[in-house]
């Protein structure tokens, strides 16, 4: 799956360096209050969260080690399933 690439006004917990990149969901962690909505007065909205593994090469190109990876905890709303 791919992380959505977008540039919302204000803060988001989806780092720009993973936006538009492909990763693999390795664990589902349950649903939690989505802070992007809550911080802007949208109230509490529960959104599933996942541990997503990205290869270092996917994030930083061929100069990165082929054996290294990065895991990020991301909300479902950040993921593009299309």
The 8 nearest C-alpha neighbors of each residue, nearest first, counted from 0:
[[1, 21, 22, 80, 23, 79, 2, 78],
 [0, 2, 21, 79, 20, 78, 19, 22],
 [1, 3, 78, 18, 19, 79, 20, 77],
 [4, 2, 79, 78, 77, 18, 19, 5],
 [5, 3, 18, 19, 2, 6, 15, 20],
 [4, 6, 3, 7, 18, 19, 15, 77],
 [5, 7, 8, 4, 15, 9, 11, 18],
 [8, 6, 9, 5, 11, 10, 35, 4],
 [7, 9, 6, 10, 11, 5, 35, 39],
 [10, 8, 7, 11, 35, 6, 39, 38],
 [9, 11, 12, 8, 35, 7, 38, 13],
 [12, 10, 13, 35, 9, 14, 7, 34],
 [11, 13, 14, 10, 35, 73, 34, 74],
 [14, 12, 11, 15, 77, 73, 18, 17],
 [15, 13, 16, 17, 12, 18, 11, 71],
 [16, 14, 18, 17, 13, 4, 19, 6],
 [15, 17, 14, 18, 58, 20, 19, 13],
 [18, 16, 20, 15, 14, 19, 2, 58],
 [17, 19, 4, 2, 15, 20, 3, 16],
 [18, 20, 4, 2, 3, 1, 17, 21],
 [21, 19, 17, 18, 1, 2, 22, 57],
 [22, 20, 1, 0, 2, 19, 53, 57],
 [23, 21, 53, 52, 0, 51, 1, 20],
 [22, 24, 52, 51, 25, 0, 53, 21],
 [23, 25, 51, 26, 50, 52, 49, 22],
 [24, 26, 50, 51, 23, 52, 27, 49],
 [25, 27, 50, 49, 24, 28, 51, 48],
 [28, 26, 49, 29, 48, 50, 25, 47],
 [27, 29, 48, 49, 26, 30, 47, 50],
 [30, 28, 47, 48, 27, 31, 49, 46],
 [31, 29, 47, 46, 45, 48, 28, 32],
 [32, 30, 45, 46, 33, 47, 29, 48],
 [31, 33, 45, 44, 43, 34, 46, 30],
 [34, 32, 44, 35, 46, 45, 36, 31],
 [35, 33, 37, 36, 38, 32, 43, 12],
 [34, 36, 38, 37, 33, 11, 39, 10],
 [37, 35, 41, 34, 39, 38, 33, 42],
 [36, 38, 42, 34, 41, 40, 39, 35],
 [39, 37, 35, 36, 40, 34, 41, 42],
 [40, 38, 37, 36, 41, 35, 42, 34],
 [39, 41, 37, 42, 38, 36, 43, 35],
 [42, 40, 36, 37, 39, 43, 38, 44],
 [43, 41, 37, 40, 44, 36, 38, 39],
 [42, 44, 32, 37, 45, 41, 33, 36],
 [45, 43, 32, 33, 42, 46, 36, 37],
 [44, 46, 32, 31, 30, 33, 43, 47],
 [45, 47, 30, 31, 33, 75, 32, 74],
 [48, 46, 30, 29, 75, 74, 31, 45],
 [49, 47, 74, 28, 73, 75, 29, 30],
 [50, 48, 27, 73, 28, 72, 26, 51],
 [49, 51, 72, 26, 71, 25, 24, 70],
 [50, 52, 24, 71, 23, 70, 25, 22],
 [53, 51, 70, 23, 22, 69, 24, 68],
 [54, 52, 22, 69, 68, 70, 55, 57],
 [53, 55, 68, 57, 56, 67, 69, 58],
 [54, 56, 68, 58, 57, 67, 63, 59],
 [55, 57, 60, 59, 63, 54, 58, 61],
 [58, 56, 54, 55, 60, 59, 53, 20],
 [57, 59, 55, 56, 60, 17, 54, 20],
 [58, 60, 56, 55, 57, 63, 61, 62],
 [61, 59, 56, 62, 57, 63, 58, 55],
 [60, 62, 63, 56, 59, 64, 65, 57],
 [61, 63, 60, 64, 59, 56, 65, 55],
 [64, 62, 56, 61, 55, 60, 59, 65],
 [63, 65, 66, 67, 55, 62, 56, 61],
 [66, 64, 67, 56, 63, 55, 54, 61],
 [65, 67, 64, 68, 54, 55, 63, 56],
 [68, 66, 55, 64, 65, 54, 69, 63],
 [67, 69, 54, 55, 53, 52, 66, 70],
 [68, 70, 53, 52, 54, 55, 71, 67],
 [71, 69, 52, 51, 50, 53, 68, 72],
 [72, 70, 51, 50, 73, 69, 52, 49],
 [71, 73, 50, 49, 51, 48, 70, 74],
 [74, 72, 49, 48, 71, 50, 75, 77],
 [73, 75, 48, 76, 77, 47, 46, 49],
 [74, 76, 77, 78, 47, 48, 46, 73],
 [75, 77, 74, 78, 46, 79, 47, 73],
 [78, 76, 75, 3, 74, 2, 73, 79],
 [79, 77, 2, 3, 75, 76, 1, 80],
 [80, 78, 3, 1, 2, 81, 0, 77],
 [79, 81, 0, 78, 1, 2, 3, 75],
 [80, 79, 0, 1, 78, 3, 2, 21]]
